[in-house]
């Protein structure tokens, strides 16, 4: 490892993995007609996938998925 290499923390790694998973899921939804099950409506798939992924760690959401539900308020008042 060179001196210029940044060592990523565990949380940053989780955020990056979540970002890529969300992007791939959004691509699946975008091309549901070609990649998905023809017996399942694409909007149903979009809703399911968005709900399943909404709790992933990360800061990036793909607009091709439905907006995730807002997070519940923090009981300690922190954001």
C-alpha positions as CSV (number, residue, x, y, z in Angstrom):
1,X,0.0,0.0,0.0
2,X,1.4,3.4,-0.9
3,X,1.5,6.4,1.3
4,X,-1.1,8.1,-0.9
5,X,-3.6,5.2,-0.4
6,X,-6.5,6.2,1.9
7,X,-7.7,3.5,4.3
8,X,-11.5,3.4,4.3
9,X,-13.3,2.9,7.6
10,X,-16.0,0.2,7.9
11,X,-18.9,2.7,7.7
12,X,-17.5,4.2,4.5
13,X,-17.1,0.8,3.0
14,X,-20.8,0.0,3.9
15,X,-22.0,3.2,2.4
16,X,-20.1,2.5,-0.8
17,X,-21.4,-1.1,-1.1
18,X,-25.0,0.1,-0.4
19,X,-24.6,2.8,-3.1
20,X,-23.6,0.2,-5.7
21,X,-26.4,-2.2,-4.6
22,X,-29.0,0.6,-4.9
23,X,-27.7,1.6,-8.4
24,X,-27.9,-2.0,-9.6
25,X,-31.4,-2.4,-8.2
26,X,-32.5,0.8,-9.9
27,X,-31.1,-0.6,-13.2
28,X,-33.1,-3.7,-12.7
29,X,-36.3,-1.7,-12.2
30,X,-35.5,0.6,-15.2
31,X,-35.2,-2.4,-17.5
32,X,-37.8,-4.6,-15.8
33,X,-39.4,-5.4,-19.1
34,X,-36.2,-7.1,-20.3
35,X,-34.6,-8.3,-17.1
36,X,-37.5,-9.0,-14.7
37,X,-40.4,-11.4,-14.5
38,X,-43.0,-10.6,-17.2
39,X,-45.8,-11.7,-14.8
40,X,-44.9,-8.9,-12.3
41,X,-45.8,-5.3,-12.9
42,X,-42.7,-3.0,-13.0
43,X,-44.3,-0.5,-10.5
44,X,-44.9,-3.4,-8.0
45,X,-41.3,-4.4,-8.4
46,X,-40.1,-0.8,-8.0
47,X,-42.1,-0.4,-4.8
48,X,-40.9,-3.7,-3.3
49,X,-37.2,-3.1,-4.1
50,X,-37.3,0.4,-2.7
51,X,-38.9,-0.8,0.5
52,X,-36.3,-3.6,0.9
53,X,-33.4,-1.3,0.3
54,X,-34.4,1.8,2.2
55,X,-32.7,0.9,5.4
56,X,-29.3,0.3,3.8
57,X,-26.5,2.5,5.1
58,X,-25.6,5.2,2.7
59,X,-26.3,8.7,1.6
60,X,-27.1,8.0,-2.1
61,X,-30.5,7.1,-3.4
62,X,-31.3,6.5,-7.0
63,X,-34.3,8.4,-8.4
64,X,-35.3,5.4,-10.5
65,X,-36.6,3.8,-7.4
66,X,-39.5,5.2,-5.4
67,X,-38.5,7.6,-2.7
68,X,-37.8,5.8,0.6
69,X,-40.1,6.4,3.5
70,X,-38.7,9.1,5.8
71,X,-36.7,7.9,8.7
72,X,-38.4,8.1,12.1
73,X,-37.3,11.0,14.2
74,X,-34.3,10.4,16.4
75,X,-35.5,10.1,20.0
76,X,-32.4,12.1,21.1
77,X,-33.2,14.9,18.7
78,X,-30.1,14.4,16.5
79,X,-30.2,14.3,12.8
